[in-house]
Amino acid sequence: MRDGILVINAGSSSIKFSLYLSNGDQKPDLQSKGQVEGINVAPHFIAQGPDGAVLAEQRWPADSNLNHEDLLKHLIDWVEDHLGDARLVAAGHRVVHGGAKYSEPVLVDELTLGALDKLVPLAPLHQPHNLAPIRALAKVHPGLPQVACFDTAFHASNPPVATTFALPRELTEEGVRRYGFHGLSYEYISRRLREISPEKAAGKVVVCHLGSGASMCAIDNGRSVASTLGFTAVDGLPMGTRTGNLDPGVILYLLEEKKMNAKQIETLLYKQSGLLGVSGVSNDMRVLLESDNPHAAEAVDLFCYRIRRELGSLAAAMGGLDAVVFTAGIGERSAPVRRMVCEGAAWLGIQLDQAANDANATTITAAQSRVPVFVIPTDEEMMIAKHTRAVVHLQRQAAQ
């Protein structure tokens, strides 16, 4: 009998899921995926096969009063009805923040949840929604093991010099430091690059995770050594609606001169800035690239400029550069953004192959390029499924 592993990535108004079937140490097979969206508004459930074919779909009216727990039960019932001869053995959850304590996936219990609750101030827009389905699932399926997989864990290998702010030491000891995020994506890419180009994967690589949330990571021989994201997920590159790197004096100005309160500033930093704020048009890179609005072009230029600056910074942190990888929505599909970044980084030894770039090929640099550039689709859900399987396997061994 094969094992079913449910992967959950929950947000404030949606629950994305993937169902994998696993047999031994083989790569888990994706059986279905989908989401429940419109929670607290007008819920909509859809499940699709690996090829995108719709397997099930249901909508509820706005006055249905269904909460996360109700909709999660519907999801679990559907999953168990479609397992065939497999059995559901565990659920793996993406949890944005693991703090300094959790440097690897962990089996969740009440003590773990309590510790993760304390990290909510470090990721206020993500952490509460990551933890809510864990508690809800414990109610609707109390015997099911649940595993938390952390976006911060991959960066636990960063040296202190890369994680320390120049603040009084007592604040650093309280946990005010750089953590880095998107770790599940970087871990997957690091493993995948090892399959595509083992020689380059063993060297100094910068991975550009460019999506609505964007960051970059320096990976030396498979280990994260520096990241553009820091104490929270609003640092580093400008993103869809997030500022990225910002002089802290701006926050003081907003407080003192604009008389903004903390909530207003949080909304500004996380929801009104980035590509949306600069362009005044959209947070969607596709819309900006098609727009003739000059502010849209300025937003794209700023995004690519910051990527080029961070590329040089991360190469300096490693003392060299052997390869670059683009991943996530923009990184995987936006040839114009990759072109602007690579052409501006020619000084690092990058020579773009325009035809390969336009075709979204795996390798988009010319054969003579000193630094090859790869385009590799990420798969955070697969990474969570693998981690969950490993944790459950260890649990079984310990119980024997």
N, C-alpha and C positions, 0 to 999 in steps of 0.2 A: 504493500500500500504506500502510495506517495504522500509526502507531507505538503500541506497547504500553508503558505505563509502570506499573511495579509499585511501590506505596507500602507501606512496612513500618513498623509501630509495635510494637516488641518490648518485652516486660517480662520479669520473672524466670521466669515459667512459661507465657507465652503469646506468640504472634506474630500480631498482627492485620495483615491485608493488604487492600488495595484495588487492583483492576486497572482502569486507565483506557486508553481508546483516544483518540489525538490525531490531528488532521488540520490541519496548519498552525497558525494563531493562534486557531482556534476554541476554545471552552471544551472541555476534555477530557471525554469521556463515560465515566461509570462503567459498566463492564461486569459486574464481579463484586466481591464482598467476602467476608470471612470471617475465620477465625482457626484457629490450632492452639493448643489449650489443654491444660492438664494435663501439660505437659512435665516429665519426670522423675517422673511419677506414673502416670497412665494417659492417654496422648495421645489427643486427639480433634480431628479435622480436619473443618471444615465450610465449604462455599462456598455463597454465595447470590447470586442475581441482584439488580439494583437494586431490584426490588419485594419482596425478602425471600424469594422462592421458593428452596427448597433445590436447588442444582445438584449437589452431591456431599457425601458424608459418610463418614467412616471412623473407626473406633476401634481402638486397639491395647491389648493387655493390659498390666497393671502391670509384668510381667517382660519387656517387649519390649526394654528397654535402648536405646531410641532417644533420641539427644541432639538438640540444636538443629540441628546440621548435617544429620543424617539427615532430620529433619522438614522442614527448609527445602528440601532436595532434592525431597522429595515435593511440597511446595507449588509449586516451580518447574516440576516435570514436569507438574503439573496445569494450571498457568497456560499453559504453552507448548502443551499439547494443546487448549486452549480459546481460542486466539487467533484461530482462523479464518484469514482471509487477512492478518491483521496480523502484525507482528514485534515481539518484545520488545527495546526499545532501551536501557532504563535502569531502575534501581531507585532510588527516593528514600526516604530514611530520616529519621524524626523523631529528632533527637538533642537531648536536653534542654539541655545546656550547651555553648556555644561560647566561653565566656570573653570576654576583651576583644579577642582576635585575630580571631574570626570573626563579622563583622557582616552576612554574607550567605551564601547557600547556596554550597557548594564541592564540586568534584569530588574524590572521596576517593582518596588514595594512601597509601602506608605512612608518609610523613612526617606527613600529616594525622592518621592514626590514632594515631601516637605523641604528637602534640600533644594530641589529645583524651583519650588515656589519662591525661595529667597532670591533667586536670580531674575525674577520678573522685572525689577527696576532696570536691569541691564539690557533687556530686550522687551520693552513694554508692548510693542505692537505684534510680537510673535509668540513669546513664551506662554502667555496665558492660553492662547488658542492651541498651542502644541500639547499642553497638559490636559486641557478639558476632555478630549476624547479618550485619554488614558483612563481617567476616572469614570467616564460614561461607559466605556467598554468593560471595566471591572464590574459594573453593575449588571449589564445585560449578558455578560459571558464571564462570570467570576472565576472559572477554572482555567481560563486561557492565559498562558504566559505572555507578558508584554515586555518588549525590549525598547529602550530609549537609545537612539543613535544621534550623536551630537555633531552639529555643524562646526563646533569649536575644536573637537577632539584631534583632528589631523594636525592642527597647529600647536599641539602640546610640545612638539619637538623644537619650537622656536627658542633660541637662546635668550637669556635675560636681557641682553643689550637690545634685542629686537622687540621686547614686550614692555619695557620700562618707560614710563613717562618721567619727565624731569620735575617731579612733584615731591613734597616732603615724604620721607620714607614711610611714615605711619599710614599715609593714604595708599601707598603701593602695597603695604602689608595687609590692608583691608580689602584688596582685590581690585583697586583702580589701576588697571594696566591694559595693555593690548591683548586681545584674545584671537581675533581673526575669525572669519566665518566662511560659508560655502565649502567647508571641509569635506563633506561627503562627495561633492562634485570633484574637488581636487584629488581626493583619494582614488576615485574611479578613473580619472584621466591619467593619473600616475601609473596605475596598473595597466590601463589600456595602451599607453605609450610603450610600456615594456614589451607588449606583444607586437606593436607596429615597428618600433625601432629600439631594440634593447640597448644599443650603444648610446643613443642620445638620452634615453631614460636614465642611464647611469650617470649622466653628466648634470650640467647646470641648466635648468629649464624654467622659463617663466610661462605660466598658464594664465590666460585672460578669460575669466568667466564673465561674459558680457550679456546681460539680460536686463530686465526691469530693475533687478538688483545686480550691481556690477562690482567686481573686485578683481585683483590680480594677486598671484602667489609665486614666490620664488621657491623652487623645489630642487634641492641638491641631492642627487643620488636617491631619489624617492622620498626624501624627507623635507617637510616644510621648514623653511628657515626665516621667512618674512612674508607678511601679507599687507595689503593696502587697507584692509578693514581693521579696526582697533577695538576700543572698549565697547562700542556698539556697532550696529550694522548701518550707520549713517556716515562713516568715515571714508576716506579714500577718494575713489572716482565719483564724479557726478553720475547719478542714476536716473531712472525714469522720473521719480518725483522727490528724490532725496538729494541733499546738497553735495554730499561728499565732503572732502577736506574743507574746513572753514576756520578762519582765525577766531579763536575764542573771544577775542575782543568784540567781534560782531554781536555775540550773545549779550555781552555787557551793554553794548549800545542799544540793543533792542529792549533790554530791561529798563535801562535808565532814561534813555531819550524817547523811545517809542512807547514806554510804559506797558509793554506786552507782558503777560503773565506766562508761567511755565507751560501751561497747556497750549496757549497760542503759539509759543515758540516751537513746541513739539510738532504741532500741526504744520507750521512753516517749514521746519527742517525735513520732515518725513513725507509730507503730502503735497506741498505747493511749490517745491523747488526742483532742482535737477533739470532734465530736458524740458519738462513742462514749464517750469518757472522761467528759464532762459528764453525759450521759444515763444511762450504764450500761445502755442498752437496745440501741442500734444506731447504726451510722454512716450509715444510709440515711434521708434526709429524709422519704421517704414513710412509713416505719415510725414515725418520731417524730411526724409530724403526726396519725397515726391512733391513737397511744398515749394512754392516760389516765394514764400515769405522770407525776407532776409534774416529775420530773427531765428527761423528754423535752421537756416544754414549756420548761423552763429552757434546754436546749441550743438549741432553736429561737430563743428570745428572744435569747440571747447571739449567735448567728450573725447575726440581723437587726440587732441593736444595733451590732455591729462593722461591718457593711456601711454603716449610716447614718453612723457616725463617719468611716469612710474616704471616703465620698462627699463629706462636707464638707471633709475634708482635701485630697482631689484637686481639688475645685473651687477651693479656696484656692490650690493650687499653680499652677493655670492662670489665676487671676484672673477666674473666671467659669464659667458652666455653661450650655450651649445644648441639650444632649440627654443622655439616659441610655439605655444599651442593656443588656438582660439576655440572657445566652446560656449555653450548656452545659446539662447535664442538669437541674439545679435551676432555673437561670435561665429555661430554655425551657418548663419544664413545671409548675413549682410556683407556682400563682396565690396561695396564702396567703403565701408568702415575699415575692413581689413586692408584695403588698398591704401587708404590715407595713413593708417598706422605704419604699415610696412615701408611705404615710400619715405616717410619721415624718419624711419629708423635704419635707412640704408647705411649710415655710419657705423652701425653695429655689425655689418656684414650680411644684411638681409637683401636679397635680390629677388623681387617678386616675379612670378610667372603669371602674367595677366590673364591668359586664357585659362589656366588651371584655377586661378582665383575666381574667375567668373563662373566656372563650372562647379564651384564648391568641392573641389578635389580634396583628397586627404592631405596631399602635399601641395602647397601653393607657391613654392619658391622654385627658381631655376636650379638646374643640376649643379651649377657652379657656385651657388649661394653658400657662403661660409657658414651661415646659420640657417638651417632649414626651419620652415614654418608649417605647422600641421593644423588641420581642421578636424577635430574629433568630437562627435556628439557625446554629451555627457549622459549619465543614467544614474541619478542619485537613488532612485527607487531600487534598482538592482543592487546597489551598494548596501542599502538598508536590508534587503532580503538576505544577502550573504552574511551580513553581521548577525542578523536575527537567527539564522540557521546555526551559526557557530555558537552563539550563546546558549541556545536551546540544547544543542548537542552536548555542551559542557555540563549543563544542568542534568541531563539524563545520565551522563557518566557519574556525576557526583551522587546521584540517587541510587545507583546500582551497588 
